[in-house]
Amino acid sequence: MERKYRLKKKHEFNRVYNKGKSIANRDLVLYYYSNKQTPELRLGISVSKKVGNAVTRNRIRRLLKEVVRSLRQEIEIKQHVDLIIIARQQAAKMEYNDFMRSVKDLFNKSGLIIGNIR
């Protein structure tokens, strides 16, 4: 994901946590906030030290970024939304396809997908 599509600052994360809505499944938690000031969808990822060591946490971040990037090309997702994805401990054992299924499920539950999923 390009830099302009990422949440970076603490106040940006806090706005999504405080004003946004959340949806969760067994593997991930999704916070989302409709923000008309952002040009497109922006993503922040949070992986706690409880999930694993630095190698594991970075692997999870890379996989989640790739899943969201590929979903943006595959399906139409609402624009002007800030997202935060939080990985739970089960995420340490997941592979790419598991992340894809889990993120699609969260996007579908939250209503962020425009149209149908292929």
TITOR-73344 format. One line per field, with one value per residue (C-alpha): residue number from 1; residue in one letter; x, y, z. Coordinates in pm, 1 decimal. Layout:
BEGIN
seq (NUM;...)
type (A;...)
xx (X;...)
yy (Y;...)
zz (Z;...)
This chain:
BEGIN
seq (1;2;3;4;5;6;7;8;9;10;11;12;13;14;15;16;17;18;19;20;21;22;23;24;25;26;27;28;29;30;31;32;33;34;35;36;37;38;39;40;41;42;43;44;45;46;47;48;49;50;51;52;53;54;55;56;57;58;59;60;61;62;63;64;65;66;67;68;69;70;71;72;73;74;75;76;77;78;79;80;81;82;83;84;85;86;87;88;89;90;91;92;93;94;95;96;97;98;99;100;101;102;103;104;105;106;107;108;109;110;111;112;113;114;115;116;117;118)
type (M;E;R;K;Y;R;L;K;K;K;H;E;F;N;R;V;Y;N;K;G;K;S;I;A;N;R;D;L;V;L;Y;Y;Y;S;N;K;Q;T;P;E;L;R;L;G;I;S;V;S;K;K;V;G;N;A;V;T;R;N;R;I;R;R;L;L;K;E;V;V;R;S;L;R;Q;E;I;E;I;K;Q;H;V;D;L;I;I;I;A;R;Q;Q;A;A;K;M;E;Y;N;D;F;M;R;S;V;K;D;L;F;N;K;S;G;L;I;I;G;N;I;R)
xx (0.0;119.5;197.4;-95.8;-334.3;-205.0;-302.1;18.8;-46.4;-175.6;-460.7;-576.4;-592.4;-768.3;-1033.2;-1118.7;-1121.5;-1336.4;-1577.7;-1581.6;-1764.7;-1616.0;-1683.1;-1492.8;-1454.3;-1241.2;-917.0;-938.2;-1109.7;-1205.5;-1263.9;-1398.2;-1486.3;-1636.3;-1408.8;-1502.0;-1167.9;-966.4;-930.3;-970.4;-971.1;-687.9;-560.8;-392.6;-279.8;-221.4;-53.9;13.3;327.6;99.4;57.8;424.3;777.3;874.9;913.4;560.6;405.3;571.5;460.4;101.0;125.4;265.5;-4.4;-285.1;-155.9;-138.9;-489.7;-642.0;-445.0;-566.5;-924.7;-925.7;-847.7;-1085.6;-1400.2;-1538.4;-1490.1;-1640.3;-1412.0;-1352.5;-1315.9;-1042.9;-988.3;-791.9;-738.5;-628.5;-484.5;-576.9;-350.8;-496.5;-358.8;-6.8;-103.6;-293.1;-188.8;-272.0;-599.8;-716.8;-651.5;-834.3;-1140.7;-1138.3;-1098.0;-1368.9;-1598.4;-1533.0;-1578.4;-1903.0;-2039.4;-1950.2;-2113.4;-1792.2;-1833.6;-2029.7;-2206.3;-2144.9;-1836.5;-1698.3)
yy (0.0;346.9;585.1;813.8;522.4;454.7;585.0;696.4;942.0;864.3;1116.8;947.2;610.3;766.3;927.3;589.9;415.6;683.0;783.2;474.1;143.9;-200.2;-549.1;-860.8;-1222.6;-1493.3;-1377.3;-1000.2;-684.9;-407.9;-47.2;181.9;550.2;744.0;1043.4;1277.2;1459.6;1162.3;1118.0;739.5;442.8;457.6;162.6;121.7;-213.3;-297.6;-617.5;-657.5;-811.8;-1081.1;-1216.7;-1309.0;-1186.0;-908.4;-1145.1;-1281.5;-937.1;-797.3;-1101.3;-1041.5;-671.1;-752.9;-1012.6;-779.8;-494.0;-726.4;-863.3;-514.4;-403.3;-700.6;-661.8;-299.1;-420.7;-717.5;-562.1;-212.1;-82.2;239.9;543.1;812.8;553.2;508.5;145.7;-15.7;-390.1;-547.2;-897.5;-1140.8;-1421.7;-1675.5;-1461.3;-1587.9;-1927.2;-1795.4;-1804.4;-1562.7;-1733.1;-1733.9;-1358.8;-1302.6;-1493.2;-1316.5;-963.6;-1022.9;-1140.8;-826.0;-595.7;-769.9;-748.1;-379.8;-285.9;-146.9;-350.7;-195.7;-462.2;-836.9;-1037.4;-1265.2)
zz (0.0;-77.7;207.4;132.4;198.1;551.3;892.7;1062.2;1342.2;1689.2;1658.0;1335.5;1513.0;1814.0;1591.0;1438.4;1778.2;1946.0;1668.7;1451.6;1465.8;1518.1;1389.3;1487.7;1399.3;1555.3;1390.8;1340.7;1464.5;1221.5;1325.4;1053.4;1038.9;750.1;698.8;412.3;441.1;318.3;-57.1;-48.4;184.2;441.8;645.4;981.8;1118.5;1482.3;1599.0;1970.2;2116.8;2257.7;1903.7;1860.6;1810.5;1568.7;1274.3;1323.7;1373.5;1059.8;857.0;968.9;874.4;530.9;463.9;576.5;359.4;59.9;124.4;141.5;-165.9;-369.6;-243.0;-357.9;-709.8;-697.6;-547.5;-509.1;-154.8;-20.8;-39.6;225.2;502.4;762.0;867.8;1147.4;1146.1;1473.7;1465.0;1739.8;1861.7;1616.4;1331.3;1399.9;1254.3;952.8;588.0;305.0;207.4;570.0;595.0;265.4;388.1;725.4;584.0;321.0;599.7;804.5;503.5;416.0;773.6;799.9;469.5;320.5;1.9;-282.4;-487.5;-464.5;-371.4;-639.7)
